[in-house]
């Protein structure tokens, strides 16, 4: 079975590639990467996967990749994934996330209509929901350019499925973290600051943004386990959105406290106004019973173990 992962060099893509490689020779793993994209996250997998250069915002480039590989399953994970950056670069965010998705759908429509395409939407599409926990029936009210771009991807997936019969599975993952998480994401940045304090590289002060926000965290290794199931189960409905989450929300203050308790230092906490967003979602806590019912998936790794592994990652770095 041929598997194509867009964004394979990224945080989630590298973990998904690892999972497929660990399954053995049943899967032939291809990864779409941009020219000169760093491959640090997948360096250990280079001889076990096939990397293909391409640019999702270039329709011709995408067409050539899809025509050549004709994958059985596509995991569309590439894109601008940082909410805060979308405020600074809204046009780039839209171009990368929306145009790239359209180009991919059009290429699939031309060259491999039987492929299952999982698109990575986001809990950010919900904004501040009227009900907690959030189900897939909650209206889409995104509060950031990133959230808007993901909502548009989400709706495009539904449209292409109904208009052209493409086999699209829409996953709305809530917050996820673990080893290799980029330092610009809050919990990973906390971990990096704490490790720098442990090593005596900075004063014992951790700079933070909004610690009152509550987020539903799942380990990235559990998230990619869910993504893997989208390509092999026959019980998911194409064109339907599925929440992927733990079902439990923690304040960012609680996440920071867990990290500090797992470390060897005492710290002071100071708010950095530059880390605050123009508008922020207060609570993201999901209900993924729809996905669980179809696949029997459930997260296995506790948040405490995830945060310990995140600290260990930064200690090795």
C-alpha positions, 0 to 999 in steps of 0.5 A: 500500500502506498502512503503519501504524507504531506508535511512529513518533515514536520512534527506530526508528519515525522511521527506518522512516518515512524508509525508506518515504518514500524508496521513493516513492508506492507506500507511504502511511505512517500513524503512530500517536502519542499526544497531545502526543508530541514529533515532533522525530524526524519533523518533516522528514517531516510533509508526507509522512506521515499522523499519527493520534492514538491510545493503544494502551492504550485498546482503543476508540482502537485499534479506531477507528484500525485500522477507519479506516485498514485498513492492509496492513502494521503495524509495531508498534514502540511501547512502553516500550523502556528496560530500566533503567526497567522496574525502576522502573516494572514495572507501566507497562512491562507495561501499555504493552507487553502491553496495547497489543499485545493491543489491537492484535491484537484490532483487527486480528482485527476489521477487517483480518485480511489485514494483515501485523503485524510485532511488535518483540520483543527479544533481552532475552527470552533472558536469559543463554543456555546457548549463544552465538551465540543462535538462535531455539530458545534458551529464553526466560529474561528477566532484567528486567521489560522482557524479561518484557513482550517475551517475553509479546508474543512468545508472544502473537504466536505464539498469535494467529497459531495461534488466529486465523490472523493474519499476525504476524511476530515480530522479535527485534532485538538491540541497535541504535543510531545517530542519534536514539538516546535519551540514556538508552541506554548507548552514546548516553549515552557519546556525549553525555558525550564531546561535552559534554566536547569542547565544554567543558561538563563535566569530562573524566570519563565516567560508566558502568555495567557495562562488562563486558557484551557486546552485539551491535550493528546500525545502526538503518538496517540494522534498519529495512531488515530490518523493511521486508522483513517486510512485502514478502517471502512467504518468512517464516513467520507466527507464527515468531520471527526474530533480527535482529542483526550476529552479533558482540558487543562489550563496552561497554568496547570501545564506549566506547573506539571513541567516545573514539578517534573524538572529540577528547578524552582522558577518565577513566572512573568507574563510577556505581552508579546505572547498574547493574541489579539483574541484567544479561545478560552476553552477547547475541550472536545468530545471524540465519541464519534471517532471512538465509536467508528474505530475503537481508538483511544489515547493511551499516553498520559499528559504527565508522561507526554510532558516528561518526554517533552522535557527529555527531548529538550534536554537532549537538544 
